[in-house]
Every structure is written in structure tokens, then in C-alpha cells.
Amino acid sequence: MSKHSNLVGGSTADRILQCPGSWQANMALPPSADISSPYAAEGTFAHVVMEWLMQARRDDGQTDLHRLADAHIGETFHDRKLTREHIDTMILPALLQLEEIEQEYGGGFEVAAIEARVAFPGIPGAFGTIDLILVSGSCVLHVDWKFGQGVPVRAVYKDEYGERVNAQLLYYIAGAMNSLPKIYKGRKALALAIIQPRAPSDQPATAISKKEVKWFIEDLQAAVVEALQREPRLTRGDACRWCPAKISCPKWTAPMLDLAAMKVQPRTEVVERKVTPYGEYLANAKQLVDGLAMFTKEVNDQLHAYLEDGGTVPGWKLKLKAKQRQSINEEIVNKELEQLCFDWDEI
């Protein structure tokens, strides 16, 4: 088996596309301990449950997966027992969303691949694992399970340049078309779906064309070539969110250094309706502190992510979220409790 690439994978494809210099920046960091967080372990557990359900659908012809999951409450998957809460908050919502998406793309789907390891074309060692591929007479549907509760993951993102399809799924689809070509024979449409039951997106699925996949392959191959060159391009953008190197990246630290080097301009002139040295100073200072505020947010986000992954940061620790409960309408609550035979003192 070929050695797995440390240059690009599904989770880093978007970062390399947007910022080819990020690879060298991350390689310059000291190695970090591979510590699994409770959130990652929970996600792995949920993936194992969905893999088991999809295998039952494919191999045993199971159609009532809701009932099947209910029947196995208490059984151990990965590292924990399946509970009613798991089913109600993760498994059942994921199955229902999958059913809706299948109907949206014509229905009649069969399971073609589960947790399939695929190789991205043209980049040695670039592998990935696609969670689920479903096939109908007219469509190939690619599914990625997400069980985090944080930021919703979309199938399509919009920015100042227009729309762009989720790069992680495009990476897996390109690999699947390269490694599993029989699935794509004929003139079948292509679609991808991100199913994230605990943080649902406003755009969980989208249709794509084979031409889009071809362009993505070419763009990623070119970005990898650039990443290996001397002084590759660094770019600040939304792909920086999960980049460990951003708190030492000059694209993020520059405002802090510029602010420190900035000469304070006192206000000496009378206010006039024209540009003055003090007005220019305020404009420049405002631009720098806005950038510094963004840098502060990124440091906070990375600190939180590092602690979630099991790291230690002196003076900081994670705090459990407290659930806030309150009555929306006190009269309705009181009336309902009276009908349940609670007396007034108990209410």
C-alpha cells in the first residue's frame, strides 16, 4: 500500500486550494501529540452505527432502519453503548434527512459503497474515505456524515467570488470516480450531500457536473505543485479556520506588528472638513485594530479547538455549557400542570 500523503487530504483540500503556502507553514510547526478528543470519539461512534445500518440496508435488504436501530439499543458500537438519546439526536435525524435527499434526487437508490477508501488522481499517496455512495437509475449520490454540534457544514458556500462546492466532498468524489469507475458508467447525474443532524445546514445537498469534478482535480493538482515550490503563496480566508499555523502566519500577525510600530499622532489641529494628519491616523489605526480583532477571534477559536482535542493551555480550561431553561408562557405551563393533577403548592 502506498504511503498516505501528508500534503493533502479531504479535510485539507480547501486549505491547499486557497492557501498553497499553508502546507509548508504547518510542516514548520513542532509535532503535536495525536490525542483523540471526546467529540472525535463520539463522531467515530456515530459513523460506526451508520456504517452498520447501511450494511444492513445493502446486504440484508433492511428497509426499516429506524426500527433496526431501536432494536439494538444497549449494544456497543466502537467504544460506547447505543442509547435512546443517540438515536433521537443523531441516528434517526440523519436517516430522515437521507430519506428526504434521496427523494429530492428521484428515489430508487441502492447502496453502492460504504466507507470506501479511494485514491485522488495525479497526487501520489493522496487517499481518502467516502462515507456512502448511493446509486439509482439516473443519479449517483455521495453522502458525508457529520455529527458535530458546531458550525454547520454546507454543500455549497458563497463568497465574493460566487459559489463553490464543498471541497472535501469534491475530493472524495474525484477519488471515487478514479477508484470505482464502474459506479459511474452511463449518463448518471452526480450529487453530494452533507448530513449533519445536530447542526443542520440551509443547503445540505447539491447537484454537480463531471466537468466541475474535472476542474477541481486540475485546480488541486496545480495547488499541490505550488505548495511544493519555494515561498508559495499565503492567503488569508475562511480556510484558515482550522489551520494550526495561522497564529504565527504573517497574514494574521501583520496587523499586530504594524500597530506596535505605528507612531501615535496627537490631535493638535482644529476640526476641519478636510483630511488632516490626525484623521489619517485614525483611519489607519481603525483598519489595524479591526484586523487585530479578527486575529484575537482566531486565536480564541484555535485555543478552544486545541483544548477540545486534548491539549493543555496554561491558565485555560474548557467549561461545560450550561443549558438555560425557562418557561415561554407561565399561564400555559400552570394550566398544563393543573391538568396533570399537581396542586398549586407543587406548581
C-alpha positions in Angstrom: 0.0 0.0 0.0 1.3 3.5 -0.9 2.3 5.8 1.9 -0.5 8.2 2.8 0.3 11.8 1.7 0.8 14.4 4.4 0.4 17.1 1.8 -3.3 16.9 1.0 -6.5 15.0 2.1 -10.2 15.6 2.1 -10.0 17.8 5.2 -7.2 20.0 3.9 -8.1 20.2 0.2 -9.9 23.5 0.6 -7.0 25.0 2.6 -4.4 24.0 0.0 -6.6 25.4 -2.8 -7.0 28.7 -1.1 -3.5 29.0 0.5 -0.8 26.7 -1.0 1.7 28.1 1.4 -0.2 26.7 4.4 1.4 23.2 3.9 5.0 24.5 4.5 3.8 26.7 7.3 2.3 23.7 9.1 5.3 21.5 8.4 7.4 24.0 10.2 5.4 23.6 13.4 6.6 21.2 16.1 4.9 17.8 16.0 1.7 17.6 18.1 0.5 14.6 20.1 -2.2 12.6 18.4 -4.8 12.9 21.2 -8.4 11.9 20.4 -11.0 14.3 21.8 -14.4 13.2 23.3 -16.0 14.9 20.4 -14.0 13.0 17.8 -14.7 9.7 19.6 -18.4 10.4 19.6 -18.3 11.2 15.9 -16.5 7.9 15.2 -19.1 6.1 17.2 -21.9 7.6 15.2 -20.1 6.8 11.9 -19.8 3.2 13.0 -23.5 3.0 13.7 -24.4 4.5 10.3 -22.0 2.1 8.6 -23.7 -0.8 10.3 -27.1 0.4 9.3 -26.1 1.0 5.6 -24.5 -2.5 5.5 -27.9 -3.9 6.8 -29.6 -2.0 4.0 -27.2 -3.3 1.4 -26.5 -6.9 2.5 -29.8 -7.9 4.2 -32.3 -5.7 2.3 -33.3 -3.9 5.5 -35.7 -1.0 4.8 -36.9 -0.1 8.3 -33.6 1.2 9.6 -35.3 3.2 12.3 -36.8 0.1 13.9 -33.5 -1.8 13.4 -31.6 0.9 15.4 -34.3 0.8 18.2 -33.9 -3.0 18.5 -30.2 -2.6 19.2 -30.3 0.0 22.0 -27.8 -1.1 24.6 -25.4 -2.8 22.2 -21.8 -1.5 22.0 -20.5 0.3 18.8 -16.9 1.5 18.7 -16.4 2.5 22.4 -19.9 3.0 23.8 -23.4 1.6 24.1 -26.1 2.9 21.8 -28.7 4.8 23.8 -32.2 6.3 23.1 -30.6 9.8 23.2 -28.1 8.8 20.5 -30.9 7.6 18.3 -33.1 10.6 18.9 -30.5 13.3 18.4 -28.1 11.8 15.8 -29.1 8.5 14.2 -32.8 9.0 13.4 -32.5 12.6 12.3 -29.6 11.5 10.0 -31.7 8.7 8.5 -34.7 11.0 8.0 -32.6 13.6 6.2 -31.1 11.0 4.0 -34.6 9.8 3.0 -35.5 13.4 2.1 -32.4 13.9 0.0 -32.9 10.6 -1.8 -36.5 11.6 -2.7 -35.2 15.0 -3.8 -33.0 13.3 -6.4 -35.6 10.9 -7.7 -35.5 8.0 -5.2 -34.9 4.4 -6.1 -31.4 4.4 -4.6 -29.3 1.3 -3.7 -26.1 1.2 -1.6 -23.0 1.0 -3.9 -20.2 1.7 -1.4 -19.7 2.2 2.3 -16.6 3.7 3.9 -14.8 3.2 0.6 -11.0 4.0 0.5 -10.3 6.0 -2.7 -7.2 7.5 -4.3 -7.2 11.0 -5.7 -5.8 11.0 -9.2 -2.4 12.5 -10.0 -1.2 13.1 -6.5 0.9 10.2 -5.1 -0.4 9.0 -1.7 -3.5 11.2 -1.8 -6.2 8.9 -0.4 -9.5 9.4 1.4 -12.5 7.6 2.7 -16.0 8.4 1.4 -18.8 7.6 3.9 -21.5 6.4 1.5 -22.3 6.2 -2.2 -25.9 5.5 -3.4 -26.8 4.8 -7.0 -30.2 4.9 -8.8 -31.0 4.6 -12.5 -30.3 8.2 -13.0 -28.1 9.5 -10.2 -25.0 8.8 -8.1 -25.4 10.4 -4.6 -22.4 10.9 -2.4 -23.0 11.3 1.3 -20.8 12.6 4.1 -21.9 12.2 7.7 -21.1 15.0 10.1 -22.1 14.6 13.8 -20.5 17.8 15.3 -22.7 20.4 17.0 -20.6 23.4 16.0 -20.5 25.3 12.7 -22.9 23.9 10.0 -21.1 22.4 7.0 -22.7 23.3 3.7 -22.7 21.5 0.4 -22.1 24.9 -1.3 -20.5 28.1 0.1 -21.0 31.6 -1.2 -18.3 34.3 -1.1 -17.2 37.4 -3.0 -16.2 35.2 -5.9 -19.5 33.4 -6.2 -20.5 29.8 -5.3 -18.0 27.0 -4.6 -18.9 23.4 -3.8 -17.6 21.8 -0.6 -14.0 20.8 -1.4 -13.9 17.9 0.9 -16.7 16.1 -0.9 -15.3 17.0 -4.3 -12.0 15.4 -3.2 -13.8 12.2 -2.2 -15.9 12.2 -5.4 -12.8 12.7 -7.6 -11.2 9.8 -5.7 -14.3 7.6 -6.1 -14.5 8.3 -9.8 -10.9 7.3 -10.1 -11.0 4.2 -7.9 -14.6 2.9 -8.6 -15.2 3.7 -12.2 -17.9 1.1 -12.7 -20.3 3.1 -10.5 -20.1 6.0 -12.9 -20.8 4.2 -16.2 -23.6 5.7 -18.3 -25.0 9.2 -18.2 -25.9 9.4 -14.5 -26.2 12.8 -12.8 -23.9 13.5 -9.8 -25.0 14.9 -6.4 -23.4 15.3 -3.0 -24.9 15.7 0.5 -23.6 16.7 3.9 -25.8 15.3 6.6 -25.2 17.0 10.0 -28.2 16.3 12.2 -27.1 18.3 15.2 -26.2 21.4 13.2 -28.4 21.3 10.1 -27.3 23.4 7.1 -29.6 25.5 4.9 -28.0 23.8 1.9 -27.2 20.2 2.7 -27.1 18.9 -0.9 -26.3 20.0 -4.4 -26.0 18.6 -7.9 -22.6 18.8 -9.6 -21.3 18.0 -13.1 -18.5 15.8 -14.2 -16.9 18.9 -15.7 -16.8 20.5 -12.2 -15.0 17.5 -10.8 -12.5 17.6 -13.7 -11.8 21.3 -13.0 -11.4 20.6 -9.3 -8.9 17.9 -10.0 -6.9 20.2 -12.2 -7.0 23.0 -9.6 -6.0 20.9 -6.7 -3.1 19.3 -8.7 -1.9 22.8 -9.6 -2.2 24.0 -5.9 -0.1 21.0 -4.8 2.6 21.8 -7.3 2.6 25.4 -6.0 2.7 24.3 -2.4 6.0 22.4 -3.0 7.7 25.4 -4.6 9.9 27.9 -2.8 7.9 30.6 -0.9 4.4 29.5 -2.1 1.5 32.0 -1.9 -0.1 32.6 1.5 -3.7 33.8 1.6 -5.9 34.7 4.5 -9.5 33.4 4.2 -12.2 31.1 5.7 -9.9 28.1 5.1 -7.7 29.5 7.9 -10.3 28.4 10.5 -8.8 25.0 11.2 -5.2 25.8 10.2 -2.8 25.3 13.2 -0.2 27.7 11.6 -2.4 30.7 11.4 -1.5 32.2 14.8 2.1 32.5 13.5 1.2 33.3 9.9 2.3 36.8 8.7 -1.1 37.3 7.1 -2.6 37.2 10.6 0.2 38.6 12.7 1.0 41.6 10.4 -1.7 43.9 11.9 -0.4 43.4 15.4 3.2 44.2 14.3 2.1 47.2 12.3 0.0 48.5 15.2 3.0 48.2 17.5 5.2 50.1 15.1 2.7 52.8 14.4 3.6 56.3 15.6 0.9 57.9 17.7 -0.4 61.0 16.1 -1.8 63.5 18.7 -4.8 65.7 17.9 -3.4 69.2 17.5 -5.4 70.8 14.7 -8.8 72.4 14.8 -11.6 70.1 13.3 -12.0 70.9 9.6 -13.9 69.4 6.8 -10.8 68.1 5.1 -8.3 65.3 5.6 -5.8 66.0 8.4 -2.9 64.1 9.8 -5.0 63.1 12.8 -7.8 61.9 10.5 -5.4 59.8 8.5 -4.0 58.4 11.8 -7.5 57.4 13.0 -8.3 55.7 9.6 -5.0 53.7 9.7 -5.4 52.8 13.4 -9.0 51.6 12.9 -8.0 49.4 10.0 -5.3 47.8 12.1 -7.4 47.2 15.2 -10.1 45.7 13.1 -7.6 43.2 11.8 -6.3 42.6 15.3 -9.8 41.9 16.5 -10.1 39.2 13.8 -6.7 37.8 14.9 -8.0 37.7 18.5 -11.0 35.8 17.5 -8.9 33.3 15.5 -6.6 32.8 18.5 -9.6 32.2 20.8 -11.1 29.7 18.3 -7.9 27.8 18.0 -7.3 27.8 21.7 -10.8 26.3 22.2 -10.2 23.7 19.4 -6.8 22.7 20.9 -8.4 22.2 24.3 -11.2 20.1 22.8 -8.5 17.9 21.1 -7.0 17.2 24.5 -4.2 19.8 24.5 -3.1 21.8 27.6 -3.0 25.6 27.6 -1.7 27.2 30.9 -4.3 29.2 32.6 -7.2 28.0 30.4 -9.6 25.0 30.5 -12.9 24.0 28.9 -16.1 24.9 30.7 -19.2 22.7 30.2 -22.1 24.5 28.6 -25.0 25.2 30.9 -28.4 24.6 29.5 -30.8 27.5 30.1 -34.3 26.5 30.8 -37.3 28.9 31.3 -41.0 28.9 30.7 -42.1 30.6 27.5 -45.7 31.2 28.8 -46.2 30.8 32.5 -50.0 30.6 32.3 -49.9 27.7 29.8 -47.4 25.8 32.0 -49.5 26.3 35.1 -52.6 25.1 33.3 -50.9 22.0 31.9 -49.6 21.1 35.4 -53.1 21.6 36.9 -54.5 19.1 34.4 -51.8 16.7 35.4 -53.2 16.9 39.0 -50.4 19.0 40.5 -51.7 21.2 43.3 -50.8 24.9 43.4 -48.1 24.5 46.1 -46.4 21.9 44.0 -46.6 24.1 40.9 
